[in-house]
Amino acid sequence: MWLKWLPWRYVVKRIARARGFIDPIAVLGQLHRFQQPSEVAEPLELLRAGVVFHARGLINTKVIQHNLDWVWPYWVERQFDPHDESFIPRAFSITHVNLSHRNWTAVGLPNGLELPVIDPRGLVMPFWDSWTIDAWVIADNGSELIPSRLEQVNQKLLISGGVAVTTSSSLDGLRLDVLVNVMVIQEVTHCVMEIRALSDTSANLVISVRPYNPEGISFVHDILLREDLQEWLINGDGKVVFDTRPDSYLLSDYLAGDVYYRLHDKRSGSDTKDSIKCEVGMATGAALFSLEESKLRTVNVMVPLEPARMSLSKANGGLAKVEDALWEERLNRCAGMSVPDELFNYLYDCAVRTLILHAPGDVYPGPYTYRRFWFRDAVFILNAMMAIGLLDEARRVIDSFPARQSRDGYFVSQAGEWDSNGQVLWIMHRYLELSKHPLNGNWVDSIAQGARWIERKRLRRLKNVPHAGLLPAGFSAEHLGPNDYYYWDNFWSVAGLRRSSVMLESVGMDKLSMATRAEADLLMEAIEESFRWLKVDPQQSGIPASPHRRMDAGAIGSIVVGYPLELWPAKDSRLLATANSLMERSFVRGAFFQDMIHSGLNAYLTLHVAQVLLRAGDSRFFELVENVARLASPTGQWPEAIHPRTLGGCMGDGQHAWAAAEWILMLKNCFVREEGDRLILCSGLPRKWLLSEGELFFGPTQTKFGTIEVRVINAGMSLRVSWKAKWQTEPNEIIVCIAGEEPITLLGSSNGVELSVSNIN
């Protein structure tokens, strides 16, 4: 408190002016005028992350542009190349960061804490934010195969069982294949690289330790060779183990330059020293394995990650590999899907595995940049996990939410973001609705406190104020813009209060339940009243991000009233006008382009619009779904935001779990969708799928009525739609909606129908 009495503003101004700097207090004051007054100018968590991110960017600025003859990761090779479409001028850029190819893919095991990351050219980062390992082929005649410098490679996520990333490249008679996965070896999980090299002339496979990763410089201060030269020790604690002794090895520090330079000068024998130290932190090492002409050589590289957190499991009547058994157990509990589009099937299977990997305890939006917890991302991810059957994993995460709640009832992941309470209350109810479990006593106080926090947080109902009765201005979802009275926050709060009312009533807290429901109604009234202040007609142009904003890309937040909250009817004119306005003004290449903050195409936000259209029976939804499928990386992933020209990641994590969750929910809703007390089947299946031979299948998926599997078979002149359900509560109606045909309404006890479909052949 004593800091308040210090004249720190005056001191800062005087020091700045004395040194010839602009007054920082005046600058900050001017910046704040561009946003609504708020308790928190920007969440500390974002500021902290931004400082760390750009601190690395400053180091990148000092290192990369002055050493462009080094071998760099793919994003640097592209972004710093003036002939490449990814090129970004650097003249006035204070920091140099990856803005063009933020693409990577994680491998790991269910419940595993470490998620090794592989970049688009096979560069492997075994630990979070660590140094990396790269592989090249260097021929004696001067030919080089360095994947990060190639325009094209073949990369794919292998999903037979668990996950593995394979990267294959070739050039001028040289070939390199790198397979990366995580295995349990002697009760320790390892990142394992199986590297295969082939050359039509004498050459060397080079395996190199690199002092960088997909974000930029990651220091390597020392490398020690030991264990008969089959093991490297990096920075004193990171081990790299080879299954065979290198034929030679080379080490280099920053002053001597990249070890790459020494490969053509010295490719036989070994350095006389078995270690190197680099005060700058740019040490590099290379292990060389000789290649005979046209003879394949395989080298396995193993990096110990952590003690295995599981015991050996038995499967198929015998002792199975631990990793296979772990994946089999988890995947067997997940809903499966089959449609006549192999890309859709592949992306679905990849997305399921992405969610499993990113829920080791908490749930994370990504394996690297976003390996931290946010309620917002967690709620969407948990909703998808529960839909495919991972209820136990979801319960484990939700059970941790009360511990993240402050004494006044605020669910805090980032201060200044007012959507979290509504989201937590909504997902708690969704879990209870799907699982049919009674309300946990430990949750009751948390729910009541969370609902009261929303009530206390709301502004007073002052006259002649557009935001009267809404939540205060906040930073909200950071991609909506500066602090404002966002409808996103308020719609979530209405939904959270309504769901709280139901939960409280279920444990006999009728009085509080009624009060909470009334509070939800009052907040919805305040939202509706604020529409009178809008600069646009909501019936024609839609709902902007806040009562103080015009229609812009931030209006994507208002879509939440239709999906996933369903607070308005499916064909509400204001909701559909919002979707139409966004598609007309804010779509690029058929996908939602968020031109604030993200400045890229957003797969998961595009799917939010598609969900609204699907619910309204608008066939345009499927075109959006197909566009999102085309934006996926070769490994079946979507970065948080995608560069509209290069189609590489330009914002956030390179493997975005929220995007994977939305892909799962989108396809699930195409087969099975809840609407009030009705269950709607097949409403999102396009006619071209229905005309195909074979079976369409999804399930078992969890609904509030119970689990259900849905099958559709083309039987010649008709379609046979069948389902197998384990009802806990029968739906009042089951409506079968086939594209181009009249819907058929059946009783909840039905288990199938055969439809005569016009021109089915």
Buried (B, 14 or more C-beta within 10 A) or exposed (E): EEEEEEEEEEEBBEEBEEEEEEBEBEEEEEEBEEBBEBEBBBBEBBEEBEEEBBEBBBBBBEBBEEEEEBBBBBBBBBBBEEEBEBBBEBEEBEBBBBBBBBBBBBBBBBBBEBBBBBBBBBBBBBBBBBBBBBBBBBBBEEBBBBBBBBEEBEBBBBBEBBBBBBBBBBBBBBBBBBBBBBBBBEEEBBBBBBBBBBBBBEBBBBBBBBBBBBBBBBBBBBBBBEEEBBBBBBBEEBBBBBEEBBBBBBBBBBEBBBBBBBBEEEBEEBBEEEBBEBEBBBBBBBBBBBBEEEEEBBBBBBBBBEEBBBEEBEBEEEEBBBBBBBBBEBBEBBBBBBBBBEEBBBBBBBBBBBBBBBBBEBBBBBBBBBBBBBBBBBBBBBBBBBBBBBBEBBBBBBEEBBEBBEEEBBBBBBBBBBBBBBBBBBBBBBBBBBBEEEBBEEBBEBBBBBBBBBBEBBBEEEEEBBBBBBBBBBBBBBBBBBBBBBBBBBBBBBBBBBBBBBBBBBBEBEEBBEBBBEBBBBBBEBBEBBBEBBEBEBEEBBBBBBBBBEBBBBBBBBBBBBBBBBBBEBEBEBBBBBBBBBBEBBBBEBBBBBBBBBBBBBBBBBBBBBBBBBBBBBEBBBEBBBBBBEBBBBBBBBBBBBBBEBBBBBBBBBBBBBBBBBBBBBBBBBBBBBBEEBBBBBBBBBBEBBBBEEEBBBBBBBBBBBBBBBBBBBEEEBBBBBBEBEBEEBBEBBBBBBBEBEEBEBEBEBEBBEBEBEEBE
